[in-house]
């Protein structure tokens, strides 16, 4: 049997073992970490044993190197994870590719071709984070443009936009701001933007979103023309208002006052999808 075919079968065996561990290991709190650890370390003895059994050229090097090469391929694949099938079987791909690649690198033959191939994989590993970020940014931009959510966000003095949460698309988009001098003060501000037709500020106040199952401890009340607020049992205070065609929500915890939240509302401005994607 050709060497590469044996290597593919050996890689498939390693990948299958990881899938089986993932699927059949007990999924409870006490065993979750153990199952992941077993799945991560299983390739080390298996690769060494299968390299010997399949009589790979320089089998000790192949056996010892394969798990690390698999890790490299897994990290490279992470950049395009959204194109992989949403199935545990995807977990086997690094092994199916990694074992034959390692065996080929260690086999006798044209060294320059093997050095070039290894260099290409290492370059792909270095580029993977940039590629992944670009892909994610493009996805966020596309989701934002198709959601119908008005692209507005506040420019809060002495605060910086730290992150964007696209989890709630297409219903709304979330922003998190921290003080530029923040040292764990708890003064961060959360902002959510929804289409204006989603609800009135009064109705949004009566049915807070996101729904974290925290009960309100004060009735909704109007604190300024068109601006409504309440307070949740976890100490969170949101205010709701209109900004053009958007329904906006600005909130914070105990360290954030209603007056401060009111002062944020006039700072809303247009923001581009590119800016949002960069912050996400």
DAMOSUL-V75775 format. One record per pair of residues at least 24 apart in sequence whose ideal C-beta (glycine too) atoms are under 10 Angstrom apart, sorted by the first residue. I is the first residue (numbers start at 1). GAP is how many residues later the second one is. Records with the same first field share a line. If there is no record, write none. Layout:
I = GAP + GAP
This chain:
1 = 53 + 54
3 = 51 + 52 + 53 + 54 + 97 + 100 + 101 + 104
4 = 95 + 96 + 97 + 99 + 100 + 103
5 = 49 + 95
6 = 44 + 45 + 47 + 48 + 49 + 50 + 93 + 94 + 97
7 = 43 + 44 + 47 + 49 + 55 + 59 + 89 + 91 + 92 + 93 + 94 + 95 + 96 + 97 + 99 + 100
8 = 87 + 88 + 89 + 91 + 92 + 95
9 = 41 + 45 + 87 + 90 + 91
10 = 36 + 37 + 39 + 40 + 41 + 43 + 44 + 46 + 52 + 53 + 56 + 85 + 86 + 89 + 90 + 93
11 = 32 + 36 + 39 + 55 + 59 + 81 + 82 + 83 + 84 + 85 + 86 + 87 + 88 + 89 + 90 + 91 + 92
12 = 80 + 83 + 84 + 87 + 88
13 = 33 + 34 + 36 + 37 + 40 + 41 + 79 + 82 + 83 + 86
14 = 28 + 29 + 30 + 32 + 33 + 35 + 36 + 52 + 53 + 56 + 78 + 80 + 81 + 82 + 84 + 85
15 = 28 + 31 + 55 + 74 + 75 + 76 + 77 + 78 + 79 + 80 + 81 + 82 + 83 + 84
16 = 73 + 75 + 76 + 79 + 80
17 = 25 + 26 + 29 + 75 + 78
18 = 24 + 25 + 28 + 52 + 70 + 73 + 74 + 76 + 77
19 = 68 + 69 + 70 + 71 + 72 + 73 + 76
20 = 68 + 72
21 = 67 + 70
22 = 66 + 67 + 69 + 70
23 = 65 + 66 + 68
39 = 52
40 = 27 + 31
41 = 26
42 = 25 + 53
43 = 24 + 25 + 26 + 27 + 28 + 51 + 52 + 55 + 56
44 = 24
46 = 49 + 53
47 = 48 + 51 + 52 + 55
50 = 49
51 = 48 + 51 + 52 + 55
54 = 45 + 49
56 = 43 + 44 + 46 + 47 + 50 + 51
57 = 46 + 47 + 49 + 50 + 51 + 52
58 = 44 + 45 + 47 + 48 + 49 + 50
59 = 44 + 47
60 = 46
61 = 41 + 42 + 44 + 45
62 = 37 + 40 + 41 + 42 + 43 + 44 + 45
63 = 36 + 39 + 40 + 43
64 = 38
65 = 33 + 34 + 36 + 37 + 38 + 40 + 41
66 = 28 + 29 + 32 + 33 + 34 + 35 + 36 + 37 + 40
67 = 27 + 28 + 31 + 32 + 35
68 = 30 + 34
69 = 25 + 26 + 28 + 29 + 30 + 31 + 32 + 33 + 34 + 36 + 49 + 52
70 = 24 + 25 + 26 + 27 + 28 + 29 + 31 + 32
71 = 27 + 54
72 = 26 + 29 + 46 + 49 + 50 + 52 + 53 + 56
73 = 24 + 25 + 28 + 48 + 51 + 52
74 = 24
75 = 49 + 50 + 53 + 54 + 57
76 = 45 + 46 + 47 + 48 + 49 + 50 + 51 + 52 + 55 + 56
77 = 47 + 51
78 = 50 + 51 + 53 + 54
79 = 45 + 46 + 48 + 49 + 50 + 51 + 52 + 53 + 54 + 55 + 56 + 57
80 = 48 + 51 + 52 + 55
81 = 51 + 54
82 = 50 + 53 + 54 + 57
83 = 52
97 = 24
133 = 144 + 145 + 147
134 = 143
136 = 30 + 141 + 144
137 = 136 + 137 + 139 + 140 + 141 + 142 + 143
138 = 135 + 139
139 = 27 + 30 + 138 + 141
140 = 24 + 26 + 29 + 33 + 133 + 134 + 136 + 137 + 138 + 139 + 140
141 = 131 + 132 + 133 + 135 + 136 + 137 + 139
142 = 131 + 135
143 = 26 + 27 + 30 + 130 + 133 + 134
144 = 25 + 26 + 29 + 127 + 128 + 129 + 130 + 132 + 133 + 136
145 = 128
146 = 24
147 = 24 + 25 + 26 + 47 + 48 + 126
148 = 46 + 47 + 49 + 50 + 97
149 = 24 + 43 + 44 + 45 + 46 + 47 + 49 + 96 + 97 + 98 + 127
150 = 43 + 44 + 45 + 46 + 93 + 94 + 95 + 96 + 97 + 98 + 118 + 120 + 121
151 = 42 + 95 + 118 + 119 + 120 + 121 + 122 + 124 + 125
152 = 39 + 41 + 91 + 92 + 93 + 94 + 96 + 116 + 117 + 118 + 119
153 = 24 + 38 + 40 + 90 + 93 + 95 + 114 + 115 + 116 + 117 + 118 + 122 + 123 + 126
154 = 35 + 37 + 39 + 89 + 94 + 96 + 109 + 110 + 111 + 112 + 113 + 114 + 115 + 117
155 = 109 + 112 + 113 + 114 + 116
156 = 24 + 33 + 35 + 94 + 104 + 107 + 108 + 111 + 112
157 = 106 + 107 + 110
158 = 24 + 29
159 = 28 + 29 + 30 + 105 + 108
160 = 119
161 = 28 + 30 + 110 + 114 + 115 + 117 + 118
162 = 26 + 27 + 117
163 = 116 + 117
164 = 27 + 107 + 111 + 112 + 113 + 114 + 115 + 116
165 = 25 + 26 + 27 + 45 + 114 + 115
166 = 110 + 111 + 114
167 = 43
168 = 24 + 25 + 26 + 41 + 42
170 = 25
171 = 24 + 27 + 38 + 39
172 = 26 + 37 + 38 + 74 + 75 + 76 + 77
173 = 98 + 103 + 107
174 = 35 + 36 + 75 + 106
175 = 75 + 96 + 101 + 104 + 105
176 = 103
177 = 73 + 75 + 87
179 = 76
185 = 70
186 = 49 + 66 + 67 + 68 + 69 + 70
187 = 65 + 66 + 67 + 68 + 69 + 73
188 = 63 + 64 + 65 + 67 + 68
189 = 61 + 62 + 63 + 64 + 67 + 71 + 72 + 75
190 = 46 + 48 + 59 + 60 + 61 + 62 + 63 + 66
191 = 47 + 57 + 58 + 59 + 60 + 61 + 73 + 77
192 = 46 + 48 + 55 + 56 + 57 + 58 + 59
193 = 50 + 53 + 54 + 55 + 56 + 57 + 75 + 78 + 83
194 = 46 + 52 + 53 + 54 + 55
195 = 50 + 51 + 52
196 = 46 + 47 + 48 + 49 + 50 + 51 + 52
197 = 48 + 50
198 = 48 + 49
199 = 41 + 48
200 = 26 + 28 + 40 + 42 + 47
201 = 25 + 26 + 27 + 28 + 38 + 39 + 40 + 41 + 46 + 47 + 48
202 = 24 + 25 + 26 + 38
203 = 25 + 37 + 44
204 = 24 + 26 + 34 + 36 + 37 + 43 + 44 + 45
205 = 24 + 25 + 33 + 34 + 35 + 44
206 = 24 + 34
208 = 24 + 28 + 30 + 32 + 41 + 43
209 = 29 + 31 + 38 + 40
210 = 39
212 = 24
223 = 35 + 36 + 38 + 39
224 = 34 + 38 + 41
226 = 39
227 = 31 + 34 + 35 + 38
229 = 29 + 32 + 33
231 = 27
237 = 24
239 = 25 + 26
240 = 25
241 = 24 + 25 + 27
243 = 24 + 25 + 26
244 = 24 + 26
